[in-house]
């Protein structure tokens, strides 16, 4: 897997999408050494027309764009760290994950909320045909959070494919939280 990123200017909301698209084009051109044609599948997942064997996922948050390229399907999410997430994330969490979050010590609750939020976003990008948060459930006993290193991992299941697990890994990078989602078939 290759992760490429670029800091961008925080443009006005009306021009932000164009700045982000331009940054993705620049990132890909720098990586491949030439302009790369992109497309979007029906399910909304981006792809590279010149490199159909590569899977691509894109995310952006205020001031930064990231692109993940992989030979296996991948979902990526980047979010700027913001304590206000505690007001939003409980509304999207399955009940057991909400209870887990509420039971976390106050000192790590904001971190855990970001982990759940970015995990949900990365899962949606990985699966492509998911529409609801209830399409996934987290295996809460799998959560590994190493606050000193700023790293975390957990697994989730997709209700439409219960034989598979989805692995989530991420890290806190300065003002941002970055999460990757991948499929892992259970033997």
C-alpha positions as CSV (number, residue, x, y, z in Angstrom):
1,X,0.0,0.0,0.0
2,X,1.2,3.5,-0.8
3,X,-0.2,6.6,1.0
4,X,0.5,9.9,-0.6
5,X,-0.6,13.2,1.0
6,X,-0.4,16.9,0.3
7,X,-1.2,19.9,2.4
8,X,-3.7,22.3,0.7
9,X,-5.0,25.8,1.3
10,X,-8.3,26.0,3.1
11,X,-10.3,27.5,0.3
12,X,-13.8,28.9,0.5
13,X,-16.4,26.1,0.7
14,X,-17.4,26.9,-2.9
15,X,-14.0,26.2,-4.3
16,X,-12.7,23.6,-1.8
17,X,-13.8,20.6,-3.9
18,X,-11.9,22.0,-6.9
19,X,-8.8,22.6,-4.8
20,X,-9.0,19.0,-3.5
21,X,-9.5,17.5,-7.0
22,X,-6.5,19.5,-8.2
23,X,-4.4,18.3,-5.2
24,X,-5.3,14.6,-6.0
25,X,-4.3,15.1,-9.7
26,X,-1.0,16.7,-8.6
27,X,-0.3,13.9,-6.1
28,X,-0.9,11.2,-8.7
29,X,1.1,13.0,-11.4
30,X,4.1,13.3,-9.0
31,X,3.8,9.7,-8.0
32,X,3.5,8.2,-11.5
33,X,5.5,10.8,-13.4
34,X,2.7,11.7,-15.7
35,X,-0.9,12.8,-15.8
36,X,-3.2,10.0,-14.7
37,X,-6.8,9.7,-15.9
38,X,-9.3,9.0,-13.1
39,X,-12.9,7.8,-13.1
40,X,-15.6,7.0,-10.6
41,X,-17.4,3.7,-10.5
42,X,-21.2,3.5,-10.1
43,X,-20.8,2.8,-6.4
44,X,-18.8,6.0,-6.1
45,X,-15.4,4.5,-5.7
46,X,-12.6,6.3,-7.6
47,X,-10.3,4.4,-9.9
48,X,-7.3,5.0,-12.2
49,X,-8.1,4.3,-15.8
50,X,-4.4,3.7,-16.7
51,X,-3.9,1.3,-13.8
52,X,-7.0,-0.8,-13.4
53,X,-5.1,-3.3,-11.2
54,X,-4.7,-0.6,-8.5
55,X,-7.4,0.2,-6.0
56,X,-7.6,3.8,-4.9
57,X,-9.2,5.6,-2.0
58,X,-9.2,9.4,-1.4
59,X,-9.9,11.5,1.6
60,X,-9.6,15.1,2.6
61,X,-10.0,17.2,5.6
62,X,-9.4,20.8,6.2
63,X,-5.9,21.5,4.9
64,X,-4.9,18.1,3.7
65,X,-5.6,15.5,1.0
66,X,-4.5,11.8,1.1
67,X,-4.6,9.1,-1.5
68,X,-4.1,5.4,-0.8
69,X,-3.1,3.1,-3.6
70,X,-3.1,-0.7,-3.1
71,X,-3.3,-3.9,-5.1
72,X,-6.1,-5.0,-2.7
73,X,-9.3,-3.1,-2.1
74,X,-8.8,-0.3,0.4
75,X,-10.8,2.5,2.1
76,X,-9.2,5.5,3.7
77,X,-10.4,8.4,5.8
78,X,-8.7,11.5,7.1
79,X,-10.3,13.8,9.7
80,X,-9.0,16.9,11.4
81,X,-9.0,16.3,15.2
82,X,-11.8,18.3,16.8
83,X,-13.3,17.8,20.3
84,X,-16.7,18.6,19.0
85,X,-16.9,15.1,17.5
86,X,-18.3,14.0,20.9
87,X,-21.6,15.7,19.9
88,X,-21.8,14.0,16.5
89,X,-20.3,10.5,16.7
90,X,-22.8,9.0,19.3
91,X,-25.6,9.5,16.8
92,X,-24.0,7.2,14.2
93,X,-22.7,4.5,16.5
94,X,-24.4,1.1,17.0
95,X,-25.7,0.9,20.6
96,X,-22.9,-1.4,21.9
97,X,-20.2,0.9,20.5
98,X,-21.9,3.9,22.0
99,X,-21.9,2.3,25.4
100,X,-18.2,1.4,24.9
101,X,-17.4,5.1,24.0
102,X,-19.3,6.3,27.1
103,X,-17.4,3.9,29.3
104,X,-14.0,5.2,28.1
105,X,-12.0,7.4,30.5
106,X,-12.7,11.1,29.7
107,X,-9.0,11.5,28.7
108,X,-9.3,9.2,25.7
109,X,-13.0,9.5,24.8
110,X,-12.3,12.1,22.1
111,X,-9.6,9.9,20.6
112,X,-12.0,6.9,20.6
113,X,-14.7,9.0,19.0
114,X,-12.3,9.8,16.1
115,X,-11.4,6.2,15.8
116,X,-15.0,5.2,15.4
117,X,-15.8,8.0,13.0
118,X,-12.9,7.5,10.7
119,X,-13.4,3.8,10.8
120,X,-17.0,4.2,9.7
121,X,-15.9,6.4,6.8
122,X,-13.1,4.1,5.7
123,X,-15.5,1.1,5.8
124,X,-18.0,2.9,3.5
125,X,-15.2,3.7,1.1
126,X,-13.9,0.1,1.1
127,X,-17.3,-1.6,0.7
128,X,-18.8,0.8,-1.8
129,X,-22.3,-0.5,-1.7
130,X,-23.0,0.2,1.9
131,X,-25.5,2.9,2.8
132,X,-26.0,2.7,6.5
133,X,-23.9,2.6,9.6
134,X,-26.0,-0.3,10.7
135,X,-24.5,-2.3,7.8
136,X,-21.4,-2.7,10.0
137,X,-20.7,-3.7,13.6
138,X,-17.4,-3.4,15.5
139,X,-15.8,-6.3,17.4
140,X,-15.2,-4.2,20.5
141,X,-12.9,-6.7,22.1
142,X,-10.5,-6.3,19.2
143,X,-9.7,-2.6,19.8
144,X,-6.1,-1.9,20.4
145,X,-5.2,1.7,21.2
146,X,-1.6,2.7,21.8
147,X,-1.9,6.3,22.8
148,X,1.8,6.8,23.3
149,X,2.5,5.9,19.6
150,X,-0.8,7.4,18.4
151,X,-1.8,4.1,16.7
152,X,-4.9,1.9,16.8
153,X,-6.5,-1.2,15.3
154,X,-9.8,-2.9,15.4
155,X,-12.0,-5.3,13.4
156,X,-15.5,-5.0,12.1
157,X,-17.9,-7.1,10.2
158,X,-20.1,-6.3,7.3
159,X,-23.6,-7.8,7.7
160,X,-23.9,-8.6,4.0
161,X,-20.7,-10.7,4.2
162,X,-20.5,-12.2,7.7
163,X,-17.8,-14.7,6.7
164,X,-15.3,-11.9,6.3
165,X,-13.8,-9.4,8.7
166,X,-12.7,-5.9,7.9
167,X,-9.5,-4.8,9.5
168,X,-9.0,-1.2,10.5
169,X,-5.7,0.4,11.3
170,X,-4.9,4.0,11.9
171,X,-2.8,6.7,13.5
172,X,-3.0,10.1,14.9
173,X,-0.7,12.5,12.9
174,X,-0.5,15.9,14.4
175,X,-3.9,17.5,14.0
176,X,-5.3,14.6,11.9
177,X,-6.6,11.1,12.3
178,X,-5.9,8.7,9.4
179,X,-7.7,5.3,9.1
180,X,-7.3,2.4,6.6
181,X,-9.9,-0.3,6.1
182,X,-9.2,-3.7,4.3
183,X,-11.0,-7.0,3.8
184,X,-9.6,-10.1,5.5
185,X,-11.4,-13.4,4.7
186,X,-11.7,-15.7,7.6
187,X,-10.4,-19.2,6.8
